[in-house]
Amino acid sequence: MPKAVFTTKVDPAYDDLPEQRYHFPRRYLNAARRALNDWIVYYEPRRSTAHLSSSGGRQSYFATAYVESIEPDPRRDDHYYAYVRDYLEFDTPVPFRDDRFYYESGLRKEDGSTNKGRFGLSVRSLPDAEYRLILSAGFRDMAIGLESATGVYEEDPRAPDLAETADRAVIQQISYRPFRDRVFSTAVRTAYDNTCAVTGLRIINGGGRPEVQAAHIKPVAESGPDSMRNGLALSGTAHWMFDRGLISIADDYTLLLREGAIPSHFFRIINEDRRLKVPDAPAHRPHPNFLKYHREQVFRNHA
């Protein structure tokens, strides 16, 4: 069964939240259905919005996820949602083209130029071997050993069995909780420069290990994704307080503090403006969807 590429912008015109759902018109329904109960990769194009003059997109594959259902949009005729789970961002965004090499062979014309017609499709089928190749490039800093799983065995009579074995090895690796934790932790701490978003403290021990921890805003136990937009870099104390609903965050990044339950000395070390320090890149900042969950399900419940 082929996998797929889902294209989504930084500020999508559709109701996309890549960590949870992908919104698309009917014209892509068959291609999306072919990837049902299988994995996809997300691609971010050059345009960051629906406006033709926009730019700033990474032109890269940036994450993978598993498509578990496709449902009609109840509010918009001829549109659908692909609902996903096990979203995981690459540690290294993968450009669609590396010099004259294309990770999607269907994007390369015989003369070596880009097939702009196919490139313009928001949902594209993706062979298993090319999916494994993109993942190998996307997780190169994690050293997960996908190289042996990306070979093409066209001349080997065992090709189907070898490819299926390689596919299972890749899926097992990216589904493995310790690996996902490592990818998430590295991405979040890097995005925040190993600095606590609540206190501004940046402590590195003699061995170069940061004190700051990567915290999920919406917990994994509640289907919170391993996404930088669902992550915060927090010191151990701030992390403990955040998980227990003593601290939360407004959509404008103002810190919400349960003052009667927080030791007075803690107020001396939080950011002076009582606002969260966030990464420069908008794509790495906390998403309102996850902040709302924390306020309503964690912070409010501990009032």
Secondary structure, DSSP 8 states (H G I E B T S, - for coil): --EEEEE--SS-SS--BTTTEEEEEGGGHHHHHHTTTEEEEEEE-S-SSSSTT------EEEEEEEEEEEEE-SSSTTEEEEEEEEEEEEEEEEESEETTEESSGGGB-TTSSB-HHHHT-SEEEE-HHHHHHHHHHHTGGGT---GGGS---TTSTTHHHHHHHHHHHHHHHHH-HHHHHHHHHHHHHHHTTT--TTT----B-TTS-BS-EEEESS-GGGT--B-GGGEEEE-HHHHHHHHTTSEEE-TT-BEEE-GGGS-GGGGGTS-TT-B----SSGGGS--HHHHHHHIIIIIGGG-
